[in-house]
């Protein structure tokens, strides 16, 4: 793909359409499955745009709440006893340990959570929401959930089910490739 420029929103702009791109790839690499390339490009664009929309989500008080913090609060709020093992948070969100630690540190500084050692396993530390964190979740989550529902509003129930199933297969494939790459 010839990227002509990156616009002021950070999006790559190209003079090539997906069809033109896949035709060029097929000419150069006849074994390439053009549908696979188109699906991946479409998924990448959709993912990028949905992340940008989430990152621009505005809280009721007018502040912008980042995607990672929103997901983190949602995970903790929905977890049993409003806590999760620290290591599981990064894995669930697909974050590096360093990124998860930064989010945890930020929440701890804001008074939204505390770290609590496990009573049964000294290797495990839990992130637990404080009363202030629970209040923040109760303020943020209803509006954030409305936002998430609006993202899939155009889909029928059957389409949502199929979309989730297909995304699960895509994620499984990515995890398999990630493991294979790590093993090499």
C-alpha positions as a Markdown table, in Angstrom:
| # | Residue | x | y | z |
|---|---|---|---|---|
| 1 | Unk | 0.0 | 0.0 | 0.0 |
| 2 | Unk | 1.3 | 3.4 | -0.9 |
| 3 | Unk | 0.7 | 5.7 | 2.0 |
| 4 | Unk | 0.4 | 9.2 | 0.7 |
| 5 | Unk | 0.4 | 10.9 | 4.1 |
| 6 | Unk | -0.8 | 10.6 | 7.7 |
| 7 | Unk | -3.6 | 13.1 | 8.4 |
| 8 | Unk | -3.8 | 15.2 | 11.5 |
| 9 | Unk | -5.9 | 12.5 | 13.2 |
| 10 | Unk | -3.1 | 10.0 | 12.7 |
| 11 | Unk | -5.0 | 8.0 | 10.0 |
| 12 | Unk | -3.0 | 6.7 | 7.0 |
| 13 | Unk | -4.4 | 8.0 | 3.8 |
| 14 | Unk | -3.8 | 6.1 | 0.6 |
| 15 | Unk | -4.6 | 6.5 | -3.0 |
| 16 | Unk | -5.2 | 2.7 | -3.3 |
| 17 | Unk | -8.5 | 1.0 | -2.6 |
| 18 | Unk | -8.6 | -2.4 | -1.0 |
| 19 | Unk | -9.5 | -4.0 | -4.3 |
| 20 | Unk | -6.6 | -2.3 | -6.1 |
| 21 | Unk | -4.2 | -3.3 | -3.3 |
| 22 | Unk | -5.3 | -6.9 | -3.3 |
| 23 | Unk | -5.0 | -7.1 | -7.1 |
| 24 | Unk | -1.5 | -5.8 | -6.9 |
| 25 | Unk | -0.6 | -8.2 | -4.2 |
| 26 | Unk | -2.1 | -11.1 | -6.2 |
| 27 | Unk | 0.0 | -10.1 | -9.2 |
| 28 | Unk | 3.1 | -10.1 | -7.1 |
| 29 | Unk | 2.2 | -13.0 | -4.8 |
| 30 | Unk | -0.2 | -15.3 | -6.5 |
| 31 | Unk | -0.7 | -17.5 | -3.4 |
| 32 | Unk | -2.2 | -14.6 | -1.4 |
| 33 | Unk | -5.9 | -15.0 | -0.6 |
| 34 | Unk | -7.3 | -11.6 | -1.5 |
| 35 | Unk | -10.3 | -12.1 | 0.8 |
| 36 | Unk | -8.0 | -12.6 | 3.8 |
| 37 | Unk | -6.2 | -9.4 | 3.0 |
| 38 | Unk | -9.5 | -7.4 | 2.6 |
| 39 | Unk | -10.9 | -8.9 | 5.8 |
| 40 | Unk | -7.8 | -8.0 | 7.8 |
| 41 | Unk | -7.7 | -4.4 | 6.4 |
| 42 | Unk | -11.4 | -3.9 | 7.1 |
| 43 | Unk | -11.0 | -5.3 | 10.6 |
| 44 | Unk | -8.0 | -3.1 | 11.2 |
| 45 | Unk | -9.9 | 0.1 | 10.1 |
| 46 | Unk | -13.0 | -0.8 | 12.2 |
| 47 | Unk | -10.8 | -1.5 | 15.2 |
| 48 | Unk | -8.9 | 1.7 | 14.9 |
| 49 | Unk | -12.1 | 3.8 | 14.5 |
| 50 | Unk | -13.8 | 2.1 | 17.4 |
| 51 | Unk | -10.8 | 2.7 | 19.6 |
| 52 | Unk | -10.6 | 6.4 | 18.5 |
| 53 | Unk | -14.3 | 6.7 | 19.3 |
| 54 | Unk | -13.9 | 5.1 | 22.8 |
| 55 | Unk | -10.8 | 7.2 | 23.5 |
| 56 | Unk | -12.9 | 10.3 | 22.8 |
| 57 | Unk | -15.7 | 9.2 | 25.1 |
| 58 | Unk | -16.7 | 12.1 | 27.4 |
| 59 | Unk | -17.7 | 11.5 | 31.0 |
| 60 | Unk | -20.7 | 13.2 | 32.5 |
| 61 | Unk | -18.4 | 15.8 | 34.1 |
| 62 | Unk | -16.9 | 16.7 | 30.7 |
| 63 | Unk | -13.6 | 15.0 | 31.1 |
| 64 | Unk | -12.3 | 12.4 | 28.5 |
| 65 | Unk | -11.8 | 9.0 | 29.9 |
| 66 | Unk | -9.3 | 6.8 | 28.0 |
| 67 | Unk | -10.3 | 3.4 | 26.7 |
| 68 | Unk | -7.9 | 1.5 | 28.9 |
| 69 | Unk | -9.1 | 3.2 | 32.1 |
| 70 | Unk | -12.8 | 2.7 | 31.0 |
| 71 | Unk | -12.1 | -1.0 | 30.4 |
| 72 | Unk | -10.2 | -1.4 | 33.6 |
| 73 | Unk | -13.0 | 0.2 | 35.7 |
| 74 | Unk | -15.5 | -2.0 | 33.9 |
| 75 | Unk | -13.5 | -5.1 | 34.6 |
| 76 | Unk | -13.0 | -4.4 | 38.2 |
| 77 | Unk | -16.6 | -3.3 | 38.8 |
| 78 | Unk | -17.9 | -6.5 | 37.2 |
| 79 | Unk | -15.4 | -8.8 | 39.0 |
| 80 | Unk | -16.4 | -10.7 | 42.1 |
| 81 | Unk | -15.9 | -8.6 | 45.2 |
| 82 | Unk | -14.9 | -5.6 | 43.0 |
| 83 | Unk | -11.3 | -7.0 | 42.7 |
| 84 | Unk | -9.1 | -8.8 | 40.3 |
| 85 | Unk | -5.6 | -10.2 | 40.5 |
| 86 | Unk | -3.2 | -7.5 | 39.2 |
| 87 | Unk | -1.6 | -9.8 | 36.6 |
| 88 | Unk | -5.0 | -10.8 | 35.2 |
| 89 | Unk | -5.9 | -7.1 | 34.4 |
| 90 | Unk | -3.2 | -6.6 | 31.9 |
| 91 | Unk | -3.9 | -10.0 | 30.3 |
| 92 | Unk | -7.6 | -9.3 | 30.0 |
| 93 | Unk | -7.0 | -5.9 | 28.4 |
| 94 | Unk | -4.2 | -7.1 | 26.2 |
| 95 | Unk | -1.8 | -4.6 | 27.9 |
| 96 | Unk | 1.9 | -5.1 | 28.7 |
| 97 | Unk | 2.7 | -5.4 | 32.4 |
| 98 | Unk | 4.2 | -1.9 | 32.3 |
| 99 | Unk | 1.1 | -0.4 | 30.8 |
| 100 | Unk | -1.2 | -2.2 | 33.3 |
| 101 | Unk | 1.0 | -1.0 | 36.2 |
| 102 | Unk | 0.8 | 2.7 | 35.0 |
| 103 | Unk | -3.0 | 2.4 | 34.9 |
| 104 | Unk | -3.1 | 0.8 | 38.4 |
| 105 | Unk | -0.7 | 3.5 | 39.7 |
| 106 | Unk | -3.0 | 6.2 | 38.2 |
| 107 | Unk | -6.1 | 4.7 | 39.8 |
| 108 | Unk | -4.3 | 4.3 | 43.1 |
| 109 | Unk | -3.2 | 7.9 | 43.0 |
| 110 | Unk | -6.8 | 9.0 | 42.2 |
| 111 | Unk | -8.1 | 7.0 | 45.1 |
| 112 | Unk | -10.1 | 4.6 | 42.9 |
| 113 | Unk | -8.4 | 1.4 | 44.0 |
| 114 | Unk | -6.0 | -0.1 | 46.4 |
| 115 | Unk | -3.6 | -3.1 | 46.1 |
| 116 | Unk | -4.4 | -5.9 | 48.5 |
| 117 | Unk | -2.2 | -9.0 | 49.0 |
| 118 | Unk | -3.8 | -12.3 | 48.7 |
| 119 | Unk | -4.5 | -14.0 | 52.0 |
| 120 | Unk | -3.8 | -17.5 | 50.5 |
| 121 | Unk | -0.9 | -16.8 | 48.0 |
| 122 | Unk | 1.8 | -14.3 | 48.7 |
| 123 | Unk | 2.6 | -14.1 | 45.0 |
| 124 | Unk | -0.8 | -12.6 | 44.2 |
| 125 | Unk | -1.8 | -9.0 | 44.7 |
| 126 | Unk | -5.4 | -7.9 | 44.0 |
| 127 | Unk | -6.5 | -4.5 | 42.7 |
| 128 | Unk | -9.6 | -3.7 | 44.7 |
| 129 | Unk | -12.0 | -0.8 | 44.0 |
| 130 | Unk | -12.4 | 1.7 | 46.9 |
| 131 | Unk | -15.8 | 3.3 | 47.7 |
| 132 | Unk | -14.6 | 6.3 | 45.5 |
| 133 | Unk | -13.8 | 3.8 | 42.7 |
| 134 | Unk | -17.2 | 2.1 | 43.0 |
| 135 | Unk | -18.9 | 5.6 | 42.9 |
| 136 | Unk | -16.8 | 6.4 | 39.8 |
| 137 | Unk | -17.9 | 3.1 | 38.2 |
| 138 | Unk | -21.5 | 3.7 | 39.0 |
| 139 | Unk | -21.2 | 7.2 | 37.4 |
| 140 | Unk | -19.2 | 6.1 | 34.3 |
| 141 | Unk | -20.5 | 2.6 | 33.4 |
| 142 | Unk | -24.1 | 3.4 | 32.5 |
| 143 | Unk | -23.1 | 6.0 | 30.0 |
| 144 | Unk | -20.1 | 3.9 | 28.8 |
| 145 | Unk | -22.4 | 0.9 | 28.3 |
| 146 | Unk | -24.8 | 3.1 | 26.3 |
| 147 | Unk | -21.9 | 4.1 | 24.1 |
| 148 | Unk | -20.9 | 0.4 | 23.6 |
| 149 | Unk | -24.5 | -0.5 | 22.7 |
| 150 | Unk | -24.7 | 2.3 | 20.2 |
| 151 | Unk | -21.6 | 0.9 | 18.5 |
| 152 | Unk | -23.6 | -2.3 | 17.6 |
| 153 | Unk | -27.1 | -0.8 | 17.3 |
| 154 | Unk | -27.2 | -1.3 | 13.5 |
| 155 | Unk | -26.7 | -5.1 | 14.0 |
| 156 | Unk | -29.5 | -7.5 | 14.5 |
| 157 | Unk | -29.3 | -9.9 | 17.5 |
| 158 | Unk | -28.2 | -12.7 | 15.1 |
| 159 | Unk | -25.6 | -10.5 | 13.5 |
| 160 | Unk | -24.2 | -9.6 | 16.9 |
| 161 | Unk | -24.0 | -13.3 | 17.8 |
| 162 | Unk | -22.3 | -14.2 | 14.5 |
| 163 | Unk | -19.9 | -11.2 | 14.8 |
| 164 | Unk | -18.9 | -12.2 | 18.3 |
| 165 | Unk | -18.3 | -15.8 | 17.1 |
| 166 | Unk | -16.2 | -14.7 | 14.2 |
| 167 | Unk | -14.2 | -12.3 | 16.3 |
| 168 | Unk | -13.5 | -15.1 | 18.8 |
| 169 | Unk | -12.2 | -17.2 | 15.9 |
| 170 | Unk | -10.0 | -14.3 | 14.7 |
| 171 | Unk | -8.7 | -13.8 | 18.3 |
| 172 | Unk | -8.0 | -17.5 | 18.6 |
| 173 | Unk | -6.0 | -17.5 | 15.4 |
| 174 | Unk | -4.0 | -14.4 | 16.5 |
| 175 | Unk | -3.2 | -16.1 | 19.8 |
| 176 | Unk | -2.0 | -19.2 | 18.0 |
| 177 | Unk | 0.2 | -17.2 | 15.8 |
| 178 | Unk | 1.5 | -15.2 | 18.8 |
| 179 | Unk | 2.4 | -18.5 | 20.5 |
| 180 | Unk | 4.1 | -19.8 | 17.4 |
| 181 | Unk | 6.1 | -16.6 | 17.0 |
| 182 | Unk | 7.1 | -16.7 | 20.7 |
| 183 | Unk | 8.3 | -20.3 | 20.3 |
| 184 | Unk | 10.5 | -19.5 | 17.2 |
